[in-house]
Amino acid sequence: MSKQPVQAKKPDDVSAHAPTNISPGSPDPPASPKHLNLCAEIVTRGAAEGLIDLSSGKDDEKDLELAVLVHAEPSKVIAFFLSETNVGKFRRHVICDYAEGNDAHIVYWQLHQDVGNSYTEYLFDMKVNSTKSSYHTILMSPLNNDSLPLESLKRLERIQDSASVDKQKAKLKVKLKIEPHEFGTSMVTMIGKLQMQVTQVVSLVMWET
């Protein structure tokens, strides 16, 4: 039996994933020292593009401290992370939403390498919190296939079967923060832990792919 192609949402559908659980009375979330340090690095560097990487640890287990200045408003950045695509290096799928207000999701990512036919896959729970001042915090916690509901597991398997290349699994447990900066740009930071089987660069520049 031939494999059926996995359909991804069109780019025009990105705005449909913007979070709706914005509380008018919510204060801006408190910042950790690591987050403040990364933001200070961005401010010092200015509008230059490229990833700031202060991560530490071994190739297969790292403490992530990443930051990048994105030339787009926070609403567009958060919509990008919650959009779906089955093409390019950074492929994203929302397996299911399980809370009202578009604030909790089971998400599957594939990060394809520049050379060869292999990719690293990430399956995780994603919770989004947004405030009135356009600050967004995304909590990502790793999941296993056997923790998925049956229908979600079937969809995940269809996506995985459609990619006839080698894959490696990685676990991502991070806090990703998106906040407004000057002239319509956004500061994006990722702090947490990465566990994987082989060396693979996790890059916030995937926003640009």
C-alpha positions as CSV (number, residue, x, y, z in Angstrom):
1,M,0.0,0.0,0.0
2,S,1.4,3.4,-1.0
3,K,2.0,5.9,1.8
4,Q,-0.4,8.9,1.9
5,P,1.3,12.3,2.1
6,V,0.9,14.2,5.3
7,Q,-1.0,17.4,4.8
8,A,0.3,20.5,6.6
9,K,-1.5,23.8,7.2
10,K,-0.7,26.4,4.6
11,P,1.5,29.4,5.7
12,D,-1.6,31.6,5.5
13,D,-3.0,29.6,8.5
14,V,-0.2,30.7,10.8
15,S,-2.3,33.4,12.5
16,A,-4.9,30.9,13.5
17,H,-2.4,29.5,16.1
18,A,-1.9,32.8,17.9
19,P,-2.6,32.2,21.6
20,T,-6.0,33.5,22.9
21,N,-5.6,33.0,26.6
22,I,-4.2,36.5,27.2
23,S,-5.3,37.8,30.6
24,P,-5.7,41.6,30.8
25,G,-4.6,41.6,34.4
26,S,-1.6,39.3,34.0
27,P,1.8,40.9,35.0
28,D,4.9,40.4,32.9
29,P,6.5,37.0,34.0
30,P,9.5,37.3,36.3
31,A,12.9,36.9,34.6
32,S,15.6,34.5,35.7
33,P,19.3,35.6,35.9
34,K,20.1,33.5,32.8
35,H,17.3,35.1,30.9
36,L,18.4,38.6,31.9
37,N,22.0,37.8,30.9
38,L,21.0,36.6,27.4
39,C,18.8,39.7,26.9
40,A,21.7,41.9,27.9
41,E,23.9,40.1,25.3
42,I,21.3,40.9,22.6
43,V,21.1,44.5,23.6
44,T,24.9,44.8,23.7
45,R,25.2,43.2,20.2
46,G,22.5,45.4,18.7
47,A,20.5,44.4,15.6
48,A,23.0,41.9,14.3
49,E,21.6,38.6,13.2
50,G,22.8,35.2,14.4
51,L,22.5,33.0,17.4
52,I,23.9,33.7,20.8
53,D,24.9,30.4,22.4
54,L,26.1,30.3,26.0
55,S,25.2,26.6,26.4
56,S,27.4,24.2,28.3
57,G,27.8,20.4,28.7
58,K,28.5,17.4,26.5
59,D,27.3,16.9,22.9
60,D,24.6,14.4,24.0
61,E,23.5,16.3,27.1
62,K,23.5,20.1,27.3
63,D,22.3,22.9,29.5
64,L,20.9,25.2,26.8
65,E,21.2,29.0,27.0
66,L,20.3,30.4,23.5
67,A,19.1,33.7,22.3
68,V,18.3,35.4,19.0
69,L,16.9,38.8,17.9
70,V,14.0,38.1,15.5
71,H,13.0,40.9,13.1
72,A,9.3,40.3,13.7
73,E,6.8,41.2,16.4
74,P,6.1,38.7,19.2
75,S,2.7,37.8,17.9
76,K,4.3,36.6,14.6
77,V,7.0,34.7,16.4
78,I,4.6,32.8,18.6
79,A,2.4,32.0,15.7
80,F,5.4,30.6,13.8
81,F,6.2,28.2,16.6
82,L,2.6,27.0,16.7
83,S,2.2,26.7,12.9
84,E,2.6,23.5,10.9
85,T,4.8,22.7,7.9
86,N,6.0,19.5,6.3
87,V,8.7,21.1,4.2
88,G,12.1,22.6,4.8
89,K,14.7,21.9,7.5
90,F,12.5,22.8,10.5
91,R,9.2,20.8,10.2
92,R,6.5,21.3,12.7
93,H,3.3,19.4,13.6
94,V,0.7,20.1,16.2
95,I,-0.5,16.6,17.0
96,C,-3.4,17.8,19.1
97,D,-4.7,20.6,21.3
98,Y,-5.9,19.5,24.7
99,A,-7.0,22.8,26.5
100,E,-9.3,25.6,25.7
101,G,-7.8,28.9,24.5
102,N,-5.1,27.4,22.3
103,D,-2.7,27.3,25.2
104,A,-1.8,23.6,25.5
105,H,-0.6,21.3,22.7
106,I,1.2,18.1,21.9
107,V,3.8,19.0,19.3
108,Y,6.2,17.1,17.1
109,W,9.2,18.6,15.4
110,Q,11.7,17.4,12.9
111,L,15.0,19.2,12.5
112,H,16.6,18.0,9.2
113,Q,20.4,18.2,8.8
114,D,22.0,20.2,6.0
115,V,23.8,17.2,4.7
116,G,22.4,13.7,4.2
117,N,19.0,12.2,4.7
118,S,18.6,12.3,8.4
119,Y,16.8,14.3,11.0
120,T,16.4,14.7,14.8
121,E,12.8,14.4,16.1
122,Y,11.3,16.0,19.2
123,L,8.0,15.1,20.7
124,F,6.8,17.3,23.6
125,D,4.1,18.9,25.5
126,M,3.9,22.7,24.9
127,K,2.1,25.1,27.2
128,V,1.8,28.8,26.2
129,N,1.2,31.7,28.5
130,S,0.8,35.2,27.2
131,T,0.3,38.6,28.9
132,K,-1.2,41.9,27.9
133,S,2.2,43.4,27.1
134,S,3.0,40.8,24.4
135,Y,5.3,38.7,26.5
136,H,5.0,35.0,25.7
137,T,6.4,32.0,27.7
138,I,6.4,28.5,26.2
139,L,7.1,25.5,28.5
140,M,8.3,22.4,26.6
141,S,8.4,19.0,28.3
142,P,9.4,15.8,26.5
143,L,6.9,13.0,25.9
144,N,7.0,9.4,24.8
145,N,4.9,7.9,22.1
146,D,3.1,5.6,24.5
147,S,1.8,8.6,26.5
148,L,-0.3,9.8,23.5
149,P,-4.0,9.2,23.0
150,L,-4.7,6.7,20.3
151,E,-5.8,9.1,17.6
152,S,-2.8,11.3,18.3
153,L,-0.5,8.3,18.1
154,K,-1.9,7.3,14.8
155,R,-1.4,10.8,13.4
156,L,2.2,10.8,14.7
157,E,2.9,7.5,13.1
158,R,1.6,8.7,9.7
159,I,3.9,11.7,9.9
160,Q,6.9,9.6,10.8
161,D,6.1,7.0,8.1
162,S,6.0,9.8,5.4
163,A,9.7,10.5,6.0
164,S,11.9,7.7,4.5
165,V,15.1,8.9,6.1
166,D,17.1,8.0,9.2
167,K,16.0,9.6,12.5
168,Q,17.4,10.2,15.9
169,K,15.4,11.1,19.0
170,A,16.1,14.0,21.3
171,K,14.4,15.2,24.5
172,L,13.9,18.9,25.0
173,K,12.9,20.4,28.4
174,V,13.1,24.1,28.1
175,K,11.5,27.5,28.8
176,L,11.2,29.6,25.7
177,K,10.5,33.3,26.2
178,I,9.4,35.8,23.5
179,E,9.3,39.5,24.4
180,P,9.0,42.8,22.4
181,H,12.1,44.8,21.7
182,E,12.7,48.0,19.8
183,F,11.5,48.8,16.2
184,G,9.1,45.9,16.0
185,T,11.6,43.2,16.8
186,S,11.5,40.4,19.4
187,M,14.0,38.9,21.8
188,V,13.7,35.1,21.9
189,T,15.5,33.1,24.6
190,M,15.6,29.3,25.2
191,I,16.8,28.0,28.6
192,G,16.7,24.3,29.7
193,K,18.1,20.9,28.9
194,L,18.7,18.9,25.7
195,Q,19.3,15.2,25.7
196,M,20.1,13.3,22.5
197,Q,22.0,10.3,21.1
198,V,24.3,12.2,18.7
199,T,25.7,15.7,18.1
200,Q,23.0,18.0,16.7
201,V,22.9,21.8,16.8
202,V,19.7,23.2,18.2
203,S,19.3,26.7,16.7
204,L,16.8,29.4,17.3
205,V,17.7,30.5,13.7
206,M,15.3,27.8,12.7
207,W,12.8,30.7,12.8
208,E,14.5,31.9,9.6
209,T,14.4,28.5,7.7
